Amino acid sequence: LEIGFGQGYGIKLAAECVAPVTINHWKSSRIKFILENAFSTSTIKSNTFKNDGHVYGVEISEYMLQKAKRKLWPLTKTDCIDLQLRSVDHLHYPPSSINACFHVNCFYFWPSLTCCLQKIWRVLRPNGRLVTTFQINQLIDLHQRGWFQYGNPDPLLYVMALETCGFNEIEWLKQQANFNLNETYDCIIAHKPPIPLLSASIS
């Protein structure tokens, strides 16, 4: 699940990881892929890529939603990608149904860090991961320009809210440069604790 997917770059990267059959089929023959999926029934699509995972995304901007749909078409015609116009504090997914959640450059404007993180907690499976990335220098620069008069870019408050909501194994990885050697990012990773077995507590 990606919250605030923007133009859909993160959705595409996630789909390459969790839906490799669909992505490889798309890359190998895009015209054939379009003909098979853009005009086929959901039953055929489900049988074709039944072993692939699913990527969900929510976005509050109608403009970005439509832009991402155009960018990711015809992948949106398969079952591997589901994009919706929705806010983080109105996630409708079933409890404990999401393996991992990712967001970038959006928690600064959430109406309530604690409330929104509780919504994410609800849909994450036990041992599920929550990941966010940001650039400290960029946040400082934007804050000095007055871009955060209606938000709070303090990542320390975010970490404290994670602890309040029950997340554990919180890691703050600083100055990572895995994707672009010219830019560095900080990354915060948190986990939803596993459910302890009853037999373990008895013994």
N, C-alpha and C positions, 0 to 999 in steps of 0.2 A: 504494500500500500504506500503510495506517495501522496503526501499532502502538499498542495500547491505545486502542481507539476509544470506550470508555465507552458512552454512550447512543446514539452513532451520528450526532451532529451533523456531525462532520468527514466521515464517509462520505457523508452526504447532499450536503454542499457539493461534495465531489469528484465525485460522480455527476453533478451538474448541469453540471460542466465537461467531463467525458470521455464522458458518455452523454446528450447533449442530446435525441436522438430519443426515447429511453425516457422521460426526465423530462417532456418536453413532451406525449408521448402520455398519460402518467399524469395530468398536471395538467389536460389538456383534457377528459378524460372518465374519471374514476376508476372508475366502476362498469363501464364497458366494458373498461377496462384490466384490472380484476380478473377479469372473465369470460374475457377472452382469454388471460390468462397464468396465473392460479391453477390452472386446470384443463386447460391445453394441454400438448402434448408439447414436449420440448426442441427438436425440429426446427423447429416452428412459431415458437417464441420466437427461435431463432437467426436464422431468415430475416427476422423482423420487425425486429430491431434489429442486424443483422449489421455495420453500419458504426459502431456505438457501441464505446467503449472499456470497460474493466473496472476495477472498484474492489475491491481485496482488503483485508481487515481481520483482524487477529489480536488476541485479548484473553485474558487469563489468568483472568478472572472469569466463571464460568458465569452468575451473576446479570446482569451487564452484557450478556453475549452474548444472553441471552433478551430482555432489555429492548430492545436495539437491533433485534433481529429483529422484535419487535412494532411498534416505531416505524417501521421501514423496509418492513414488509410492505405491499403485495405486490411491492415492488421486488426483494426477495430471491427471488421466484419467477422472475425473469428472469435472464439471463446477465450482467447488468452489475454485480451485487454478490455478493461471496462472503465471508461472515463465518465465522471459525473460532475454536475454543477452542484457543489455541496460545501458546507463549512465544516471545519474540524470539530466543532462542538455539536454537530448533528450527523455523526457517523451512524449509518443504519445497518451496518454489517452485524451478523450474529456474534454473540459472545465467543471469545476464544477461537476465532476463525482465521486470523491473519498470522503468518509466520514472522513477518518483519515489517517495520514501518520506517519510512525515510522522509525527511523534509529539510528544506534549505531556504534561508532568508524569508521565513514567514512567522516564526514564533514571537517575533518582536511586536506583532500587531494582534496577537490573539487576545480576545476580550478578558480571559482569565487563564493564566498558565496552568493552575491546578485543575480547573474544570476541564480544560481541553486535554490535558495529559491523562486525566481519569477516563475520558472517552476513548483515548488510544489504548489505555490499559485494558479496558473492557473487551475490545475486539482482538487484542493480542493473545496468542496462545501462551501457555506456560513455557518458559524458556525463550519466548519471542524477543526479538531485538528492536530497539528504537534507536535510530541513527540520525544525527543532524550534522551539517557542516557549515562553516562560516569563515570569513576572513576578518580577523581582529582589526587589522589596519584599515580595512574598508569601512568597518562599522564605526571606528573612531572618526574617520573622515566624514562620513555621512551624518554622524551625530553632531559634529561641529558645524555642519552646514544647515542644521535645523530640520533634517528629514525625519527625525524621530520624535517630533513634538507630540505625536499621537501614539507613540509606541515606546517600548523599552528594550534596547538591544543588549542588555547586560546578560551574558551567558552564565554568570555565576548564579543569578536568580533562577535561571532555567534549571541548573543542576540542583539547586536547593528544592525546587518544585518537584523534580524527579524523585528525590528522596522522600518528600512529603507524600507522594502518591504511591510509594511502595516499591519503586524500581530499585534494583540492586546491581552490583558489579558495574558501577558507573565508571567509565574511563574517559579521560579527556586527553586525546592525542593531539599534541600541538605541532603546528608547522609541517603538515603532511604535504608532499608534492608528488603523489603517485600518478595523477592524471596529466598534469601540465607542469613541466619543470620551471616555467616562468612564473608560476603562481603557487602560493602555499596556502593551505587551509587548516583550520582547526577542526577536529572531529570529536563529537561526544557520542559515546555508545552506552546504552543502558539496557538492562534485561528485566523482563518480568519473571519473578522467581518461579521455579518449578513447584508443582504440587507434591508435597511429601507423601510417601506411601504410608498407609495406616499400619502395615506390618512393621515398618521400620521404627515408627514411634512406639509401638508396643514392645518390641525387642529392646 
